[in-house]
Amino acid sequence: MIRVEGLTFGFGRVPVLRALDLEVPEGEILGIMGPNGSGKSTLLRLMRGALVPDEGRVLFRGRPVNRYRRRELAREVAVVPQASAAPFPYPVWEAVAMGRFARRRGLGGAAEGDRAAIERALALTGTLHLAARPITELSGGELQRVVLARALAQEAPVLLLDEATSHLDIHHRLAVAELLVRLRREEGRTIVHVTHDFDLAAEISDRLLLLGPEGEALALGSPREVLTPGALHRAFAIAVRVEVNPLTGAPRVTPVVRRFDPVRLSLRVHVACGGGSGADILRRLTLAGARVTVGPLNRGDTDAELARALGARVVEEVPFAPLGPEALARAEALAGAAHVLVLAPVPWGPGNLPLLDLTRRLLEAGTPVIVVDPDEARDFTGGRAWAALQALARRGARVVADTDELVEHLTRLRPDETGVAPVH
């Protein structure tokens, strides 16, 4: 029913989704999961034609979705957005009646069939008793159920839901989940829902799509195939225990809360990062007491803004420009005065490739280098960056899997063992 082919999309220079292929057959419940910023909501907007892909296409019943007229598509696809505002005090009945616009002819009022569809939608979502209430007087959970009722009133065969249960208490969350399953089983609806609730997604979804932090598809399959400790660690950088729910047989995910021992780092650490890749590293090192320097980064980069807010010294280049010799020289001076240089899991392109030459020179001069989670998939230089990262490892750079392993290694590193002269 819905087919996604080679879908790539970004906002300006910021990539959100990368080369995504996906098919949602009629009558399936597909759950979409992933960390914040991984492109879940963007994917739903592309599916309903609200955004135009940079590359690839979205087909609905074999036809590009952006070739549907608005009213035509609304007869086929109903949407429950992530957040709903109530700027005007419409009665709940009228707000739900707005879902019927695609079914009406001309400018006439509600027909008998409209009234029946509205009442049924209100009844199914447990909001019939709210029909006369202004929507501005509803709680967040009540408003979310009214928005779901509006979507059901459209009587569309496809439902796209973006965190539709996020504001609901446990009772109403389960009621909505059971409703979605009934709509699929009894009416053949096709449902695509974005959620952060691992266990609920496992209970109601036929398949799950797990997106990674860079908008890539990490896993697609049954809940048992997708909700694995390895996949969830790659997506969310967390440790989990996955068991089987003894009542339903679905996987049940329990995050493992880390018990931190106090960590104090009397080190100067230079971090090479960019585009958000250094966020967790910068926060953890700052909290541990390390003296952090950062760069070079383009002005306006999210890592540059975060580093400045944390009190780190930042070397900056002008926005959207390749790293120039002056910025690289200033960064090399800071990194050379540090006890250790840390390379975050940076996406590599032609603009920041000189940073790897800088790192090599410092490593050869005796500065310890730690590379966090190197991955060939982040190399957009035709293999040059990946070859340089492998060469760093051969020359003695330490490779660690994540921020936890980085901090653990740094706790064992003493300033007098780095070969860097102390700064008074």
C-alpha positions as CSV (number, residue, x, y, z in Angstrom):
1,M,0.0,0.0,0.0
2,I,2.8,2.4,1.0
3,R,6.2,2.1,-0.6
4,V,9.3,4.1,0.2
5,E,12.1,4.0,-2.3
6,G,15.6,5.4,-1.7
7,L,14.2,8.1,0.5
8,T,16.7,10.8,1.5
9,F,15.8,14.1,3.1
10,G,17.4,16.9,5.0
11,F,16.6,20.3,6.3
12,G,19.1,22.6,4.5
13,R,22.6,21.1,5.0
14,V,21.4,18.8,7.9
15,P,20.6,15.3,6.7
16,V,17.7,13.6,8.5
17,L,16.9,10.4,6.6
18,R,19.3,8.5,4.4
19,A,18.5,6.1,1.5
20,L,15.5,4.5,3.2
21,D,13.6,1.7,1.6
22,L,10.4,0.4,3.1
23,E,7.1,-1.2,2.1
24,V,3.9,-1.2,4.3
25,P,1.4,-3.7,3.0
26,E,-2.3,-3.2,3.4
27,G,-3.7,-4.2,6.9
28,E,-0.3,-4.0,8.7
29,I,0.6,-2.2,11.9
30,L,4.1,-0.8,11.6
31,G,5.8,0.9,14.5
32,I,8.6,3.4,14.0
33,M,11.1,3.8,16.7
34,G,14.4,5.7,17.2
35,P,16.2,8.4,19.2
36,N,15.1,12.0,19.1
37,G,16.2,13.6,15.8
38,S,16.4,10.3,13.9
39,G,13.7,11.4,11.5
40,K,10.6,9.5,12.7
41,S,8.2,12.4,12.4
42,T,9.8,13.6,9.2
43,L,9.2,10.1,7.7
44,L,5.5,10.4,8.5
45,R,5.3,13.9,6.9
46,L,7.0,12.5,3.8
47,M,4.5,9.6,3.8
48,R,1.6,12.0,3.7
49,G,3.1,14.3,1.1
50,A,3.7,17.2,3.5
51,L,7.4,17.3,2.6
52,V,9.1,16.6,-0.7
53,P,12.1,14.1,-0.7
54,D,15.6,15.3,-1.7
55,E,16.0,11.9,-3.3
56,G,13.8,8.9,-3.8
57,R,10.0,8.8,-3.6
58,V,6.9,7.7,-1.6
59,L,4.3,5.8,-3.4
60,F,0.7,5.3,-2.2
61,R,-1.2,2.6,-4.1
62,G,1.6,2.8,-6.7
63,R,1.2,6.5,-7.3
64,P,3.6,9.2,-6.0
65,V,2.0,10.7,-2.9
66,N,2.7,14.3,-3.9
67,R,0.5,13.8,-7.0
68,Y,-2.6,13.4,-4.9
69,R,-4.9,16.4,-4.4
70,R,-5.3,17.3,-0.7
71,R,-8.9,16.3,-0.5
72,E,-8.2,13.1,-2.4
73,L,-5.4,12.1,-0.1
74,A,-7.4,12.9,3.0
75,R,-10.0,10.3,2.0
76,E,-7.2,7.7,2.1
77,V,-4.9,8.9,4.9
78,A,-5.7,10.3,8.3
79,V,-3.0,11.8,10.6
80,V,-2.7,12.2,14.3
81,P,0.1,14.7,14.9
82,Q,2.7,14.7,17.7
83,A,1.4,17.9,19.3
84,S,-2.0,19.5,19.0
85,A,-2.9,23.1,19.9
86,A,-6.4,24.4,20.7
87,P,-6.3,28.1,19.8
88,F,-10.0,28.5,19.5
89,P,-12.8,27.2,21.8
90,Y,-14.6,25.0,19.3
91,P,-16.9,22.4,20.9
92,V,-15.4,19.0,20.7
93,W,-18.1,17.9,18.3
94,E,-17.2,20.5,15.8
95,A,-13.5,19.8,16.2
96,V,-14.1,16.1,15.3
97,A,-16.5,17.1,12.5
98,M,-13.5,18.8,10.8
99,G,-12.4,15.3,10.0
100,R,-15.3,14.9,7.6
101,F,-14.3,17.7,5.2
102,A,-12.9,15.3,2.6
103,R,-16.2,13.3,2.6
104,R,-18.5,16.3,2.1
105,R,-19.7,17.6,-1.2
106,G,-19.7,21.4,-1.6
107,L,-20.2,23.6,1.5
108,G,-23.2,21.9,2.9
109,G,-23.5,21.0,6.6
110,A,-23.1,17.6,8.2
111,A,-25.2,14.9,6.6
112,E,-26.6,11.9,8.4
113,G,-23.6,9.8,7.5
114,D,-21.3,12.5,8.9
115,R,-23.1,12.6,12.2
116,A,-22.9,8.8,12.5
117,A,-19.2,8.8,11.8
118,I,-18.6,11.6,14.3
119,E,-20.5,9.8,17.1
120,R,-18.8,6.6,16.4
121,A,-15.3,8.2,16.5
122,L,-16.2,9.9,19.8
123,A,-17.5,6.7,21.2
124,L,-14.5,4.6,20.2
125,T,-12.0,7.1,21.8
126,G,-14.0,7.5,25.0
127,T,-14.7,11.2,24.3
128,L,-18.5,11.2,23.7
129,H,-19.2,12.7,27.1
130,L,-16.9,15.7,26.0
131,A,-18.9,16.5,22.9
132,A,-20.2,19.9,24.1
133,R,-17.0,20.9,25.9
134,P,-14.8,23.6,24.3
135,I,-11.5,22.0,23.3
136,T,-9.6,24.8,25.1
137,E,-10.9,23.4,28.4
138,L,-9.6,19.9,27.8
139,S,-6.6,18.3,29.5
140,G,-3.6,17.3,27.3
141,G,-4.7,13.6,27.3
142,E,-8.4,14.5,26.5
143,L,-7.3,16.7,23.6
144,Q,-5.1,13.9,22.3
145,R,-8.0,11.5,22.2
146,V,-10.2,14.1,20.5
147,V,-7.5,14.5,17.8
148,L,-7.6,10.8,17.4
149,A,-11.4,10.9,17.1
150,R,-11.1,13.5,14.4
151,A,-8.8,11.2,12.4
152,L,-11.1,8.3,12.9
153,A,-14.0,10.4,11.6
154,Q,-12.3,10.7,8.3
155,E,-12.9,6.9,7.8
156,A,-9.6,6.7,5.9
157,P,-8.1,3.2,5.4
158,V,-4.6,4.4,6.5
159,L,-3.8,6.0,9.9
160,L,-0.5,7.8,10.5
161,L,0.0,8.4,14.2
162,D,2.9,10.4,15.7
163,E,3.3,9.5,19.4
164,A,-0.5,9.4,19.8
165,T,-0.3,8.0,23.3
166,S,2.4,10.3,24.7
167,H,0.0,12.4,26.8
168,L,-2.2,9.6,28.0
169,D,-2.4,7.9,31.3
170,I,-1.9,4.1,31.4
171,H,-5.6,3.3,31.2
172,H,-6.2,5.4,28.1
173,R,-2.9,4.4,26.6
174,L,-3.9,0.8,26.7
175,A,-7.4,1.6,25.4
176,V,-5.9,3.4,22.4
177,A,-3.5,0.5,21.7
178,E,-6.3,-2.0,21.8
179,L,-8.4,0.2,19.5
180,L,-5.6,0.3,16.9
181,V,-5.4,-3.5,17.0
182,R,-9.2,-3.8,16.6
183,L,-9.2,-1.3,13.7
184,R,-6.6,-3.4,11.9
185,R,-8.2,-6.8,12.6
186,E,-11.9,-5.9,12.2
187,E,-11.7,-3.1,9.5
188,G,-8.4,-3.9,7.8
189,R,-6.9,-0.5,8.5
190,T,-3.2,0.1,7.7
191,I,-1.5,1.8,10.7
192,V,1.9,3.4,10.9
193,H,2.7,4.8,14.4
194,V,5.7,6.5,15.9
195,T,6.3,5.6,19.5
196,H,8.9,5.6,22.2
197,D,7.1,2.9,24.2
198,F,9.1,-0.3,23.5
199,D,6.7,-2.7,25.2
200,L,3.5,-1.3,23.8
201,A,5.0,-1.2,20.3
202,A,6.0,-4.9,20.7
203,E,2.5,-5.9,21.8
204,I,0.5,-4.2,18.9
205,S,2.9,-4.0,15.9
206,D,3.3,-6.6,13.2
207,R,6.7,-5.1,12.4
208,L,9.0,-2.4,13.7
209,L,11.4,0.0,11.9
210,L,14.3,1.1,14.1
211,L,16.0,4.3,12.9
212,G,19.5,5.2,14.0
213,P,20.7,8.6,15.3
214,E,21.8,9.6,11.7
215,G,18.4,8.7,10.1
216,E,19.6,5.3,8.9
217,A,17.5,2.2,9.1
218,L,19.1,0.0,11.8
219,A,16.6,-2.8,11.8
220,L,13.3,-3.7,10.2
221,G,11.3,-6.8,11.1
222,S,9.2,-8.4,13.8
223,P,9.4,-7.0,17.3
224,R,11.5,-10.0,18.3
225,E,13.9,-9.4,15.5
226,V,14.2,-5.6,16.1
227,L,14.1,-5.3,19.9
228,T,17.5,-6.8,20.7
229,P,20.1,-5.5,23.1
230,G,22.6,-4.8,20.2
231,A,20.1,-2.9,18.0
232,L,18.8,-0.8,20.9
233,H,22.3,0.0,22.0
234,R,23.2,1.2,18.5
235,A,20.1,3.3,18.3
236,F,20.0,4.8,21.8
237,A,23.4,4.1,23.3
238,I,21.8,2.3,26.3
239,A,22.1,-1.1,27.8
240,V,18.9,-3.1,28.0
241,R,17.7,-6.5,29.1
242,V,15.2,-8.1,26.7
243,E,12.9,-10.8,28.1
244,V,9.6,-12.4,26.9
245,N,6.3,-11.2,28.4
246,P,5.0,-14.5,29.9
247,L,1.4,-13.5,29.2
248,T,1.7,-12.5,25.5
249,G,5.0,-13.8,24.3
250,A,6.0,-10.3,23.0
251,P,9.5,-9.0,23.9
252,R,9.7,-6.9,27.0
253,V,12.5,-4.3,27.3
254,T,14.1,-3.2,30.6
255,P,16.7,-0.4,30.4
256,V,19.7,-1.2,32.7
257,V,20.3,1.8,34.9
258,R,24.0,2.5,35.1
259,R,25.4,2.9,38.6
260,F,28.1,5.5,38.3
261,D,31.1,5.6,40.6
262,P,32.4,9.2,41.2
263,V,34.7,10.2,38.4
264,R,37.1,13.1,38.5
265,L,39.5,13.8,35.7
266,S,42.5,16.0,36.2
267,L,43.2,16.1,32.5
268,R,43.1,18.6,29.7
269,V,41.1,17.0,26.8
270,H,40.8,18.4,23.3
271,V,37.6,17.1,21.5
272,A,37.3,17.1,17.7
273,C,33.6,16.8,17.0
274,G,30.8,18.5,15.0
275,G,27.1,18.3,14.1
276,G,26.1,17.0,17.6
277,S,28.5,14.1,17.5
278,G,30.3,15.4,20.6
279,A,27.3,16.3,22.8
280,D,27.5,13.3,25.2
281,I,31.3,13.4,25.3
282,L,31.4,17.1,26.1
283,R,28.7,16.8,28.9
284,R,30.4,13.8,30.5
285,L,33.9,15.3,30.4
286,T,32.7,18.6,31.8
287,L,30.8,16.9,34.7
288,A,33.9,14.8,35.5
289,G,36.0,18.0,35.9
290,A,38.2,17.7,32.8
291,R,39.5,21.0,31.2
292,V,38.0,20.7,27.8
293,T,38.9,22.5,24.5
294,V,37.1,22.0,21.3
295,G,37.5,22.6,17.6
296,P,37.8,23.6,15.0
297,L,34.0,23.9,14.4
298,N,31.9,26.1,12.1
299,R,30.3,28.9,13.9
300,G,26.7,27.9,14.7
301,D,27.4,24.2,14.9
302,T,25.4,22.6,17.7
303,D,28.6,21.2,19.3
304,A,30.2,24.7,19.3
305,E,27.2,26.2,21.0
306,L,27.1,23.4,23.6
307,A,30.8,23.6,24.3
308,R,30.6,27.3,24.8
309,A,27.6,26.9,27.2
310,L,29.7,24.4,29.2
311,G,32.6,26.9,29.5
312,A,34.9,25.1,27.1
313,R,37.3,27.1,24.8
314,V,36.2,26.7,21.2
315,V,38.1,27.3,17.9
316,E,35.6,28.4,15.3
317,E,35.5,28.7,11.5
318,V,33.0,30.8,9.6
319,P,29.6,29.0,9.0
320,F,29.3,26.5,6.2
321,A,33.0,26.9,5.1
322,P,35.7,24.2,4.9
323,L,38.1,24.2,7.8
324,G,40.8,26.8,6.9
325,P,44.5,26.8,7.8
326,E,44.1,29.5,10.5
327,A,41.4,27.7,12.4
328,L,43.3,24.4,12.1
329,A,46.5,25.9,13.4
330,R,44.7,27.4,16.5
331,A,43.1,24.0,17.1
332,E,46.4,22.2,16.7
333,A,48.0,24.5,19.3
334,L,45.2,23.7,21.8
335,A,45.2,20.0,21.1
336,G,49.0,19.9,21.4
337,A,48.7,21.4,24.9
338,A,46.1,18.9,25.9
339,H,46.9,15.6,27.7
340,V,44.7,13.7,25.1
341,L,42.9,14.3,21.9
342,V,39.5,12.7,21.4
343,L,37.9,12.2,18.0
344,A,34.1,12.0,18.4
345,P,32.0,9.8,15.9
346,V,32.0,12.6,13.3
347,P,30.5,12.3,9.8
348,W,33.4,13.0,7.6
349,G,33.2,15.1,4.4
350,P,35.7,17.1,2.3
351,G,35.2,20.2,4.6
352,N,36.5,18.5,7.8
353,L,38.9,16.0,6.3
354,P,42.0,18.1,7.2
355,L,41.2,17.5,10.8
356,L,42.4,13.9,10.3
357,D,45.8,15.2,9.1
358,L,46.0,17.4,12.2
359,T,45.2,14.4,14.4
360,R,47.9,12.3,12.6
361,R,50.5,15.0,13.2
362,L,49.7,15.3,16.9
363,L,49.7,11.5,17.3
364,E,53.2,11.3,15.7
365,A,54.3,14.1,18.0
366,G,53.3,12.1,21.1
367,T,49.8,13.3,21.9
368,P,47.6,10.3,22.9
369,V,44.6,10.0,20.6
370,I,41.3,8.3,21.3
371,V,38.9,7.6,18.5
372,V,35.2,7.0,19.6
373,D,33.2,4.5,17.6
374,P,34.7,4.9,14.1
375,D,32.3,3.7,11.4
376,E,32.9,3.5,7.6
377,A,29.3,4.5,7.1
378,R,30.1,8.0,8.2
379,D,32.7,8.5,5.5
380,F,31.4,10.7,2.7
381,T,34.8,11.3,1.2
382,G,35.1,8.3,-1.1
383,G,37.0,6.2,1.5
384,R,39.7,8.8,2.3
385,A,38.5,9.4,5.8
386,W,38.1,5.7,6.6
387,A,41.6,5.0,5.4
388,A,42.9,7.8,7.6
389,L,41.1,6.5,10.7
390,Q,42.5,3.0,10.1
391,A,45.9,4.5,9.8
392,L,45.5,6.3,13.1
393,A,44.7,3.0,14.8
394,R,47.8,1.4,13.2
395,R,49.9,4.2,14.5
396,G,48.7,3.7,18.1
397,A,45.5,5.6,18.5
398,R,43.1,4.0,21.0
399,V,39.7,3.0,19.7
400,V,36.8,2.9,22.1
401,A,33.2,1.9,21.4
402,D,31.3,4.7,23.2
403,T,31.5,7.5,25.8
404,D,31.4,5.1,28.7
405,E,34.5,3.3,27.5
406,L,36.1,6.6,26.8
407,V,35.6,7.9,30.3
408,E,36.7,4.6,31.8
409,H,39.9,4.8,29.8
410,L,40.5,8.4,30.8
411,T,40.1,7.6,34.5
412,R,43.2,5.3,34.1
413,L,45.2,8.0,32.3
414,R,47.4,10.1,34.5
415,P,48.7,13.6,33.4
416,D,52.3,12.7,34.0
417,E,51.9,9.6,31.8
418,T,50.9,11.5,28.7
419,G,54.2,13.1,27.9
420,V,52.5,16.6,27.8
421,A,54.2,19.2,29.9
422,P,51.9,20.6,32.7
423,V,50.5,24.1,32.2
424,H,50.6,26.3,35.3
